Amino acid sequence: MSIHIRPAKAEDLEDVMLGLQSLAADLGDAFNASAAQVKNALFGPHPIVRAQLAYHGAALVGLAYYAPMFSTLLGTAGCYVSDLWSHKTVRGQGLGVQLLAAVQADAAATWNGGFIKLAAYRDNAAALAFYRKLGFEVLADEHALRLSGAALRALGDAG
């Protein structure tokens, strides 16, 4: 099977949305981002994310969605992969590795990226095994934290 991976362009918004929504559906997650929000994040005046798309012919079969970050601990730029999806028909054929390699190549060329960070659900044994096989480390000394909604507004009010 011949797969072509390339960076997303503005005209690919529909495919980006399809990949993100497909991942959310596969995981049983809610999907609350609008096409306008994703378009602005990817292609607006100050893009904050990038995406790699994988195609088999004209069919979208994979997506990686990621953003730059800088680690003072590691002393280098890197990226955070928030979404990695492959269509069920191509799983187990190396597409996830190819997408992550495309992310790393882009991060290295764009930000001199020296690492990839991501998260996986604790109950997703297949994903955890896949990432560990690639050499990802489970960061046992870290906890993922998020501030949003009323708590975020309260923080803003405190400043």
ChimeraX attribute file (.defattr): number of C-alpha atoms within 10 A of each C-alpha:
attribute: neighborCount
match mode: 1-to-1
recipient: residues
	/A:1	7
	/A:2	6
	/A:3	15
	/A:4	15
	/A:5	18
	/A:6	14
	/A:7	15
	/A:8	20
	/A:9	15
	/A:10	12
	/A:11	9
	/A:12	14
	/A:13	17
	/A:14	11
	/A:15	18
	/A:16	26
	/A:17	17
	/A:18	16
	/A:19	25
	/A:20	21
	/A:21	18
	/A:22	19
	/A:23	20
	/A:24	16
	/A:25	12
	/A:26	12
	/A:27	11
	/A:28	9
	/A:29	11
	/A:30	9
	/A:31	12
	/A:32	9
	/A:33	12
	/A:34	10
	/A:35	13
	/A:36	11
	/A:37	12
	/A:38	18
	/A:39	21
	/A:40	16
	/A:41	16
	/A:42	23
	/A:43	17
	/A:44	13
	/A:45	8
	/A:46	9
	/A:47	13
	/A:48	14
	/A:49	19
	/A:50	21
	/A:51	23
	/A:52	21
	/A:53	24
	/A:54	28
	/A:55	15
	/A:56	14
	/A:57	11
	/A:58	8
	/A:59	11
	/A:60	19
	/A:61	24
	/A:62	31
	/A:63	32
	/A:64	26
	/A:65	23
	/A:66	24
	/A:67	20
	/A:68	18
	/A:69	17
	/A:70	16
	/A:71	12
	/A:72	8
	/A:73	6
	/A:74	10
	/A:75	9
	/A:76	14
	/A:77	19
	/A:78	23
	/A:79	25
	/A:80	19
	/A:81	20
	/A:82	14
	/A:83	17
	/A:84	19
	/A:85	23
	/A:86	23
	/A:87	17
	/A:88	10
	/A:89	8
	/A:90	15
	/A:91	13
	/A:92	11
	/A:93	11
	/A:94	10
	/A:95	20
	/A:96	21
	/A:97	14
	/A:98	17
	/A:99	24
	/A:100	20
	/A:101	12
	/A:102	20
	/A:103	26
	/A:104	19
	/A:105	13
	/A:106	18
	/A:107	24
	/A:108	16
	/A:109	10
	/A:110	12
	/A:111	15
	/A:112	14
	/A:113	20
	/A:114	16
	/A:115	18
	/A:116	19
	/A:117	16
	/A:118	14
	/A:119	15
	/A:120	14
	/A:121	9
	/A:122	8
	/A:123	8
	/A:124	10
	/A:125	11
	/A:126	10
	/A:127	14
	/A:128	17
	/A:129	12
	/A:130	14
	/A:131	18
	/A:132	12
	/A:133	10
	/A:134	10
	/A:135	9
	/A:136	15
	/A:137	11
	/A:138	13
	/A:139	9
	/A:140	6
	/A:141	5
	/A:142	7
	/A:143	7
	/A:144	5
	/A:145	5
	/A:146	7
	/A:147	9
	/A:148	9
	/A:149	7
	/A:150	9
	/A:151	11
	/A:152	12
	/A:153	11
	/A:154	11
	/A:155	11
	/A:156	9
	/A:157	8
	/A:158	7
	/A:159	5
